[in-house]
């Protein structure tokens, strides 16, 4: 759960700069157990815990500039975890940055190119006593960080009063994973935006 505000620092027809500030609440499970390989009840590795258990600061900024035909935009955001949860650990901080350019193909259809960079840190604090990296590499809390840069393109269809539909695809052009994590091969997203 995140609550926050968006402040329009600059809000002109062709140029906008909005600043975001939010607080994440300590929701979700941080000490879940399940059956292990030996059939006994064991603490799940930190990467498999659904919650964070800490208060987090979510802040960032979005800048959009409309020119004659092209629109250029940047969006940066970070998530900073404050302290450790009741289990004695916390997620690593994360940073995301997007850069995009877009232009209309027709009056109702826009085309865009995008770069996205994400980086996230290792967990910090103390791993649960039952965690054993020899049994499960996900239990190694100091090898969970990484970074990835994706390049993508997309189309946005303006449907007037019923909103806007966007189809975006992306491929990783650089990825570094510090330890056993899921790699990304490609991303495809379909979204519907409705303003009222």
DOMIGU-421655 format. One record per residue (C-alpha): residue in one letter; x, y, z. Coordinates in steps of 0.001 Angstrom, whole numbers, padded with zeros to 6 digits, always signed. Example, Ala and Ser with C-alpha at 12.3 -4.5 7.8 and 13.67 -1.06 7.14 Angstrom:
a+012300-004500+007800s+013670-001060+007140
This chain:
x+000000+000000+000000x+001438+003366-001075x-000076+006751-000389x+001309+009980-001776x+000947+013265-003622x+001867+014633-007044x+002874+018300-007203x+002728+020124-010546x+005923+022153-010256x+005551+023335-013853x+002323+022781-015784x+002236+024578-019125x+000492+023322-022278x+003750+022183-023934x+005961+021513-020915x+005177+019774-017637x+007260+018887-014595x+005546+016914-011839x+007168+015826-008577x+005974+012685-006758x+006314+011908-003054x+004782+008889-001343x+005055+006610+001667x+004800+002822+001472x+003184+001059+004419x+004550-002170+005963x+002015-004600+004507x+002323-008233+003450x+003846-011359+004979x+007545-011286+005929x+007865-014566+007860x+006020-017136+005750x+006920-020835+006029x+006299-023778+003707x+007385-027378+003274x+011056-027739+002406x+012915-030413+000445x+013062-032693+003484x+009309-032498+004065x+009690-030279+007125x+008264-026790+007636x+010934-024210+006723x+011136-020441+006432x+010842-019301+002809x+013806-017317+001410x+013473-013520+001570x+012932-013267-002195x+009789-015404-001771x+008275-013334+001052x+005369-011303-000347x+005732-008375+002048x+008433-005915+002983x+007509-005003+006532x+009110-001542+006421x+007982+002007+005805x+009310+003121+002420x+009841+006476+000744x+008642+006593-002872x+009788+009729-004665x+010386+010799-008231x+009708+013282-011002x+008176+013305-014486x+009062+015786-017245x+007204+015965-020583x+007957+018429-023409x+005760+018676-026509x+007376+020016-029676x+005880+020486-033147x+005528+016770-033886x+007561+014923-031264x+006905+014555-027553x+009880+013827-025280x+009587+012619-021705x+011606+011396-018729x+010468+009770-015520x+012688+008861-012570x+011641+007251-009300x+013250+005623-006299x+012096+003480-003411x+014055+003796-000180x+013373+001381+002691x+013547+002849+006188x+015070+000511+008769x+014420-003204+009055x+011214-005162+009566x+010284-007267+012627x+012210-010197+011142x+015466-008161+011110x+015890-007605+007352x+014794-005213+004592x+014606-005097+000812x+017369-003254-001011x+016586+000199-002374x+015534+000459-006023x+015876+003096-008745x+014040+003342-012087x+014482+005715-015008x+012456+005990-018235x+013142+008049-021351x+010737+008105-024287x+009945+009920-027519x+006601+009742-029295x+004919+011136-032372x+001516+010766-033998x+001166+008457-036995x-002457+009481-037524x-004655+011825-035494x-005816+008826-033423x-002611+006733-033321x+000769+007499-031678x+004092+005651-032026x+006755+005689-029287x+010315+004536-028586x+011434+003982-025002x+014466+003180-022821x+013947+001860-019295x+016651+001311-016671x+016084-000385-013324x+018520-001182-010516x+017887-002803-007155x+020121-003518-004205x+020790-006601-002117x+018730-007274+000974x+020285-006025+004175x+020032-007025+007794x+020116-010570+009130x+018784-013598+007283x+016512-015939+009292x+018433-018596+011192x+016647-021309+009219x+017887-019866+005901x+020715-021881+004397x+022257-020679+001100x+023766-024163+000609x+020247-025632+000448x+018638-022743-001456x+020672-020004-003227x+017726-017602-002784x+018606-017526+000928x+021851-015627+000246x+020645-012119+001106x+023812-010381-000140x+023413-011685-003715x+019974-010391-004728x+020798-007053-006405x+021013-006272-010089x+020280-003902-012937x+018618-004067-016330x+018151-001733-019305x+015304-002396-021746x+014616-000853-025160x+011068-000841-026403x+008482+000541-028773x+004746+000833-028740x+001515+002110-030231x-001247+004082-028520x-004763+004216-029966x-006988+007122-028915x-010610+005961-028586x-012052+009325-027602x-014556+009134-024725x-013828+005461-024004x-010128+006071-023316x-006809+005087-024803x-005361+001632-025497x-001582+001108-025558x+000439-001892-026745x+004141-001854-025780x+006942-004369-026254x+010510-004341-024895x+013727-006372-025006x+016644-006210-022542x+019807-004706-024007x+021876-005016-020815x+021312-007075-017676x+023415-007844-014616x+022133-010122-011859x+024072-010551-008621x+023079-014100-007798x+020222-016443-008746x+017309-014408-010095x+014883-014544-012975x+016226-013034-016185x+013907-011129-018531x+013828-012099-022197x+011003-009887-023458x+008071-007867-022167x+004713-007215-023814x+002054-005075-022131x-001460-004033-023083x-003070-001209-021113x-006287+000810-021129x-006317+004370-019773x-009522+006223-018982x-009555+009835-017792x-012629+011406-016194
